[in-house]
Amino acid sequence: MSSIRTTGPVREIRDRFGFWRRSYAMMAKEFIQLRRDRVSFAMIVAIPVMQLLLFGYAINTTPHHLPSAVLLQEDSDLARSVLKALENTAYFRFVYEVHDVDEFDNLLKSGKVLFGVEIPRGFERAVRRGDKPALLVAADATDPVAASSALGALGMIVQTALAHDLYIGDPPAMPFEIRAHARYNPAAESRLNIVPGLVGTILTMTMLIFTALSVTREIERGTMESLLSMPIKPVEVMIGKIVPYILVGFIQAFLIVNIGVFLFGVPVLGSLFLLAALSTLFIAANLAIGYTFSTIAQNQLQAIQMSFMFFLPSILLSGFMFPFAGMPAWAQYVGECLPLTHYIRIVRAIMLKGASMPNLRFDTLALAALMLVAMTIAVTRFRRTLD
């Protein structure tokens, strides 16, 4: 029998249907694979939702109710009126009342308050005599965005404070002087705020990715079986994988700090040894978190996705891009659970304020606690991987 040959139009129709059939089969395969890859599917939903919630609710570029301290050297009606007027601007929230200048300075250095108000002794009597005394407002200007709006509102407090104390209506002239002193960054230069924060941001990104790929790379290359057959404990495996990257992170931090100092003119007023020690602690915390991701992820793509999901809130809620004090309470609680939040405070305090270990006690302990929790989870997860 002679074979039946299809004509040109019939062959064209069959090829066209074959093209769409094969394309449909390939699309169906990809959807099935996407459904099975639950981590990737979750990222499709989680990333836009997280961005929307963070930018919609947590981010505020004009922060209010900023933590402040007062050095009240006289307890008079006028002094209380001035403090009340400051609070009524909605920028100041007095959480500390100090009794000497050293305590006043330590609160600013440690970052517990962003503003300090000093009302001198004999303030009300000097105002009534027309001596025009000075009211000092010291601001932590390491974050110029948070400080600028509050400092700009100081001029409105005079009429508010004196309306019911000395005059009816507007006072004839300024009865006292407000001296605003922006400490640590008086020129409000953004590079002095950005460059120290970049040290922690870059280290977070690179350290997470480096270690998040460590275990998944072993699995995909098929070398995990050889690793499991060796007489080695999970803690020893984790230490062996983390320590080399601590050295890598230390080199990165050294390069970033030196570029910031020599190229951008960022000062280092504190101890370089203290900065190096706390940077090592921060690097170890991020490596432990990345190692945990590597024990959860089934492949390198999932490991990178998990790293990005952790990096996104870190960069938005740590105070690097937006003022931390302007965030709502729930966002600040989340930010306190992120190593980058504490490290940014540490590196800015050391470089710009010359802070010492007593000023950084809280953030150092928080960073150490986060590192221990991450390491415990990483070791536990790796033991399950071995089983």
PEVENFEN-V992015 format. One record per residue. N is the residue number from 1. RES is the residue in one small letter. NEAR is the number of other ideal C-beta (glycine too) atoms within 10 Angstrom. Layout:
# PEVENFEN-V992015
n->N res->RES near->NEAR
n->N res->RES near->NEAR
This chain:
# PEVENFEN-V992015
n->1 res->m near->3
n->2 res->s near->4
n->3 res->s near->4
n->4 res->i near->5
n->5 res->r near->7
n->6 res->t near->10
n->7 res->t near->7
n->8 res->g near->7
n->9 res->p near->8
n->10 res->v near->10
n->11 res->r near->11
n->12 res->e near->11
n->13 res->i near->11
n->14 res->r near->11
n->15 res->d near->9
n->16 res->r near->10
n->17 res->f near->10
n->18 res->g near->10
n->19 res->f near->10
n->20 res->w near->9
n->21 res->r near->10
n->22 res->r near->10
n->23 res->s near->10
n->24 res->y near->10
n->25 res->a near->9
n->26 res->m near->10
n->27 res->m near->10
n->28 res->a near->10
n->29 res->k near->10
n->30 res->e near->9
n->31 res->f near->10
n->32 res->i near->10
n->33 res->q near->10
n->34 res->l near->12
n->35 res->r near->10
n->36 res->r near->9
n->37 res->d near->16
n->38 res->r near->11
n->39 res->v near->17
n->40 res->s near->15
n->41 res->f near->12
n->42 res->a near->14
n->43 res->m near->18
n->44 res->i near->11
n->45 res->v near->9
n->46 res->a near->14
n->47 res->i near->14
n->48 res->p near->10
n->49 res->v near->10
n->50 res->m near->15
n->51 res->q near->13
n->52 res->l near->10
n->53 res->l near->12
n->54 res->l near->19
n->55 res->f near->11
n->56 res->g near->8
n->57 res->y near->12
n->58 res->a near->19
n->59 res->i near->16
n->60 res->n near->14
n->61 res->t near->11
n->62 res->t near->12
n->63 res->p near->20
n->64 res->h near->14
n->65 res->h near->13
n->66 res->l near->22
n->67 res->p near->17
n->68 res->s near->24
n->69 res->a near->23
n->70 res->v near->22
n->71 res->l near->21
n->72 res->l near->21
n->73 res->q near->14
n->74 res->e near->13
n->75 res->d near->8
n->76 res->s near->17
n->77 res->d near->11
n->78 res->l near->21
n->79 res->a near->21
n->80 res->r near->15
n->81 res->s near->19
n->82 res->v near->27
n->83 res->l near->20
n->84 res->k near->13
n->85 res->a near->19
n->86 res->l near->26
n->87 res->e near->15
n->88 res->n near->14
n->89 res->t near->16
n->90 res->a near->13
n->91 res->y near->23
n->92 res->f near->26
n->93 res->r near->16
n->94 res->f near->18
n->95 res->v near->14
n->96 res->y near->15
n->97 res->e near->11
n->98 res->v near->18
n->99 res->h near->10
n->100 res->d near->10
n->101 res->v near->11
n->102 res->d near->9
n->103 res->e near->14
n->104 res->f near->21
n->105 res->d near->17
n->106 res->n near->18
n->107 res->l near->24
n->108 res->l near->23
n->109 res->k near->21
n->110 res->s near->20
n->111 res->g near->25
n->112 res->k near->15
n->113 res->v near->26
n->114 res->l near->27
n->115 res->f near->25
n->116 res->g near->25
n->117 res->v near->23
n->118 res->e near->20
n->119 res->i near->23
n->120 res->p near->16
n->121 res->r near->11
n->122 res->g near->13
n->123 res->f near->22
n->124 res->e near->20
n->125 res->r near->13
n->126 res->a near->17
n->127 res->v near->23
n->128 res->r near->12
n->129 res->r near->11
n->130 res->g near->8
n->131 res->d near->12
n->132 res->k near->12
n->133 res->p near->17
n->134 res->a near->13
n->135 res->l near->22
n->136 res->l near->16
n->137 res->v near->20
n->138 res->a near->24
n->139 res->a near->28
n->140 res->d near->28
n->141 res->a near->25
n->142 res->t near->26
n->143 res->d near->28
n->144 res->p near->18
n->145 res->v near->17
n->146 res->a near->25
n->147 res->a near->25
n->148 res->s near->15
n->149 res->s near->18
n->150 res->a near->23
n->151 res->l near->19
n->152 res->g near->12
n->153 res->a near->15
n->154 res->l near->20
n->155 res->g near->11
n->156 res->m near->13
n->157 res->i near->22
n->158 res->v near->20
n->159 res->q near->14
n->160 res->t near->15
n->161 res->a near->25
n->162 res->l near->21
n->163 res->a near->15
n->164 res->h near->10
n->165 res->d near->17
n->166 res->l near->15
n->167 res->y near->12
n->168 res->i near->7
n->169 res->g near->8
n->170 res->d near->10
n->171 res->p near->17
n->172 res->p near->7
n->173 res->a near->8
n->174 res->m near->12
n->175 res->p near->21
n->176 res->f near->22
n->177 res->e near->11
n->178 res->i near->16
n->179 res->r near->12
n->180 res->a near->17
n->181 res->h near->13
n->182 res->a near->18
n->183 res->r near->17
n->184 res->y near->24
n->185 res->n near->22
n->186 res->p near->11
n->187 res->a near->8
n->188 res->a near->16
n->189 res->e near->15
n->190 res->s near->11
n->191 res->r near->14
n->192 res->l near->24
n->193 res->n near->23
n->194 res->i near->15
n->195 res->v near->23
n->196 res->p near->27
n->197 res->g near->22
n->198 res->l near->18
n->199 res->v near->26
n->200 res->g near->29
n->201 res->t near->20
n->202 res->i near->15
n->203 res->l near->25
n->204 res->t near->29
n->205 res->m near->17
n->206 res->t near->17
n->207 res->m near->28
n->208 res->l near->25
n->209 res->i near->17
n->210 res->f near->21
n->211 res->t near->25
n->212 res->a near->29
n->213 res->l near->20
n->214 res->s near->20
n->215 res->v near->28
n->216 res->t near->22
n->217 res->r near->15
n->218 res->e near->19
n->219 res->i near->17
n->220 res->e near->13
n->221 res->r near->9
n->222 res->g near->8
n->223 res->t near->11
n->224 res->m near->16
n->225 res->e near->9
n->226 res->s near->10
n->227 res->l near->13
n->228 res->l near->12
n->229 res->s near->8
n->230 res->m near->8
n->231 res->p near->5
n->232 res->i near->11
n->233 res->k near->12
n->234 res->p near->17
n->235 res->v near->13
n->236 res->e near->11
n->237 res->v near->21
n->238 res->m near->24
n->239 res->i near->13
n->240 res->g near->10
n->241 res->k near->20
n->242 res->i near->22
n->243 res->v near->12
n->244 res->p near->11
n->245 res->y near->21
n->246 res->i near->18
n->247 res->l near->11
n->248 res->v near->16
n->249 res->g near->23
n->250 res->f near->15
n->251 res->i near->10
n->252 res->q near->18
n->253 res->a near->21
n->254 res->f near->14
n->255 res->l near->12
n->256 res->i near->20
n->257 res->v near->22
n->258 res->n near->11
n->259 res->i near->13
n->260 res->g near->21
n->261 res->v near->14
n->262 res->f near->9
n->263 res->l near->10
n->264 res->f near->13
n->265 res->g near->11
n->266 res->v near->20
n->267 res->p near->14
n->268 res->v near->17
n->269 res->l near->12
n->270 res->g near->22
n->271 res->s near->15
n->272 res->l near->12
n->273 res->f near->8
n->274 res->l near->16
n->275 res->l near->20
n->276 res->a near->14
n->277 res->a near->13
n->278 res->l near->22
n->279 res->s near->25
n->280 res->t near->15
n->281 res->l near->19
n->282 res->f near->30
n->283 res->i near->27
n->284 res->a near->23
n->285 res->a near->26
n->286 res->n near->32
n->287 res->l near->30
n->288 res->a near->24
n->289 res->i near->28
n->290 res->g near->29
n->291 res->y near->28
n->292 res->t near->26
n->293 res->f near->26
n->294 res->s near->30
n->295 res->t near->23
n->296 res->i near->18
n->297 res->a near->21
n->298 res->q near->13
n->299 res->n near->16
n->300 res->q near->17
n->301 res->l near->14
n->302 res->q near->21
n->303 res->a near->26
n->304 res->i near->17
n->305 res->q near->22
n->306 res->m near->22
n->307 res->s near->25
n->308 res->f near->15
n->309 res->m near->17
n->310 res->f near->20
n->311 res->f near->18
n->312 res->l near->15
n->313 res->p near->20
n->314 res->s near->23
n->315 res->i near->18
n->316 res->l near->22
n->317 res->l near->25
n->318 res->s near->24
n->319 res->g near->26
n->320 res->f near->23
n->321 res->m near->14
n->322 res->f near->23
n->323 res->p near->20
n->324 res->f near->21
n->325 res->a near->20
n->326 res->g near->22
n->327 res->m near->22
n->328 res->p near->12
n->329 res->a near->7
n->330 res->w near->10
n->331 res->a near->21
n->332 res->q near->16
n->333 res->y near->11
n->334 res->v near->17
n->335 res->g near->20
n->336 res->e near->15
n->337 res->c near->13
n->338 res->l near->24
n->339 res->p near->28
n->340 res->l near->27
n->341 res->t near->24
n->342 res->h near->29
n->343 res->y near->30
n->344 res->i near->29
n->345 res->r near->26
n->346 res->i near->28
n->347 res->v near->26
n->348 res->r near->26
n->349 res->a near->26
n->350 res->i near->24
n->351 res->m near->25
n->352 res->l near->24
n->353 res->k near->23
n->354 res->g near->15
n->355 res->a near->25
n->356 res->s near->16
n->357 res->m near->13
n->358 res->p near->9
n->359 res->n near->24
n->360 res->l near->23
n->361 res->r near->11
n->362 res->f near->13
n->363 res->d near->23
n->364 res->t near->19
n->365 res->l near->11
n->366 res->a near->19
n->367 res->l near->23
n->368 res->a near->16
n->369 res->a near->12
n->370 res->l near->22
n->371 res->m near->20
n->372 res->l near->13
n->373 res->v near->15
n->374 res->a near->20
n->375 res->m near->21
n->376 res->t near->12
n->377 res->i near->16
n->378 res->a near->27
n->379 res->v near->20
n->380 res->t near->13
n->381 res->r near->18
n->382 res->f near->21
n->383 res->r near->13
n->384 res->r near->11
n->385 res->t near->17
n->386 res->l near->12
n->387 res->d near->5
